[in-house]
C-alpha cells in the first residue's frame, strides 16, 4: 500500500541531501545554506540550462515511476549541456508535489535524480519544494566548457555534413503505446508480430532516455562539430531551429535516417519514418561537421561504440529544408512536434 | 477586458528575450540555444540558488499583478545571493501558466522579471515555460563570490554580535491584510487610526520586497560578517537555522528589534512583535560580527543609508535560543513560520 505524503519540507530536503551526499564534484558549500558555492574549472565558461517536466503536459505521473521521472528530469538537462559540448557540473531542483503524492513516489523522484546525477558526476547542490496542484520537476543544470569551445546552433555552413547520433523514433513509439494504454495512439496500428518485449523496450526508451554526454563532450573538445542541437522535439522541429540559427538550408536523405528498429517492428516503416521525423524526446545529438572531418567523425563513432549516421547536408538558406527519398523526390520537411499552448 | 492567453511557447520566449535584451553582463550565448554560456569573473567561486513561487502556496495570483510577481520571483533569489555575500550574475526562469492566464498577466510576469534583473545588473539568459494547473514561477540565480569569501550560516561564534538590516514585520502585516481582503487575518485587530495609506504600504512591502544586495555584498567583501542568512521565513525560524549551522545559541533583546512602524501602527505593539518574530518574507539580512567590528558595521550602515540594528548576541550552544524583554525575563523563541506540507 502506498503511504500518503506525510513529510515536512525539511524532511524531504534532508532526504534529498542524504541521496546526494556521495557525489563528486563536492561543492564548497552544498545543500543547507542560502546558496550553493561551486568550484568550476578555471579558465572555463559557465553553461546554464533549465527544463521543466509537468504532470499532464510532459509526462503522466501514472505512466512512470518516481525514480524514472527523477532520472528523466536530469537527463533532459544533461542532453542540453551535451549539445553545447560541455561538461555537466552541478544541479538544483524545484519540485512541486500534490498533497496526494505518496511518500514512496516523492522519494523515488529524489532517488532517481540522485542516481542520474551520480552516474554523470553531477552534484545535486540545492533545491526548493512545495505543495502544488500538479506534480512538476524543474531541474537547472550548471556546466562548464573551455573558453570559446561551446558548440552553438549557429555555426553550420553550406557544404557541412549533417549527422545524428544513435537511433530516432523509439521514444515516440513508446509514447504512442503509453497514450493508447498498451494499444497504439490515434492513427497507429501495431503490427501483429510485435511482442510484449518490443513494447516494453519502446516504453522504456521514452521513460528513461540516455543523454549523449560523452559524444557531445568529444564533439566539442575536438572541435569536430560546427553546430549542434539535441533532438528533444523531433528532427522536424529541431533541424529548422539549427538552420534558422545558422541562416542555412538543408537536405535530409530519408533512406539514411537511423530509424529505431523498435519503431519499425511495432508500427511498420511508414509510421516509423513519421515517428522518427515528428516524434520527439530521443535526446540524440544532431550536429554538423566539415566534409573533410568525415573520417574523424566515424573514428569517434567507433571509439564511443555509438552509431553516428550522416543523414544529409547543409545547403544555402534559399534551398530551404527538404527531405529526399530513394526515388529522388524532394519534399518539405513535415511540420510537427509538440506545442505546449496549442488548444 | 483581459485577453485570454493566446500565445505559443515560442512567442512567449521571444517576448522574454525582448524584455531581457539590454542587460549587462551580456552572456556569451543567451536565450535561444541549448544552454546559455556565461563569462563569470575569473578567480571566483560560483553561487547557485533556486526559489519557487506557487499560486495558492507562496502567493495568490489574484492578490498581485504579473509584474510584481515577476519582480518578487527574482527578488527572493537575489536575497539568497546577498546572504552569501555574493554578486548576482545571470538567471534562468521556469514558468507554468494555467490556460486561463491572460496575455497581459503573462507579459507582466516577464516584464517584472526583466525589470528586476536590469536594476540589479542580472542577465536573464534562459528559461522554460509550459501550461500548468496552477501558476508557478521558479527562478534559478547564478552569482559569483571571490574565492573563500562566501558568508555561510556556519561561522557564528559565542560572543559575536547579532544584527539585522532594515525593519521587520511589515511584510507579514501586509500578508495579514491581504488574507483578510483588506480586513485583518484571524486573531488580528486593525487599529482604528490606521489609514488606507498605511495599509497600502504594508501590502506593497509584502508584494514587492527589496533584497539587500548592496549590504550583503559589502558585508561579504569587507569580511565583517562571520555568518549570514536572509529572513525569508521569519526570525523565529531563520535564527535557529543559523544557530544550528554554527552550533551556537543566542539571546535576542526584544526591545532592540527593528519592528516596522507600519506593523505597529496597524496592529499595535504586541501583534507587531509577533509579526516581526514569526512572520516571514522581510528579506532583510540577519548576520553576526565580532564585537570589535561594531564601529565598522555602524559605518557601513551610514554609508549605505540602511539601518542596521544590533539585536542580540551569540552564546554557547547550551544557552539555547531565547528572547529577553525589558524586564529581564527570558523566554524561548516562539516557534512559528510557514511549513508547506502542514495540513
Interface residues (C-beta under 8 A of the other chain):
Chain A: X5 X6 X7 X8 X9 X12 X28 X29 X32 X33 X34 X35 X36 X37 X38 X39 X40 X42 X43 X45 X46 X47 X48 X49 X50 X51 X52 X54 X56 X57 X58 X79 X80 X81 X83 X84 X86 X90 X92 X93 X94 X96 X99 X125 X126 X127 X128 X129 X130 X131 X132 X133 X134 X136 X138 X140 X141 X142 X143 X145 X150 X152 X153 X154 X228 X229 X230 X245 X339 X340 X341 X342 X343
Chain B: X5 X6 X7 X8 X9 X12 X28 X29 X32 X33 X34 X35 X36 X37 X38 X39 X40 X42 X43 X45 X46 X47 X48 X49 X50 X51 X52 X54 X56 X57 X58 X79 X80 X81 X83 X84 X86 X90 X92 X93 X94 X96 X99 X125 X126 X127 X128 X129 X130 X131 X132 X133 X134 X136 X138 X140 X141 X142 X143 X145 X150 X152 X153 X154 X228 X229 X230 X245 X339 X340 X341 X342 X343
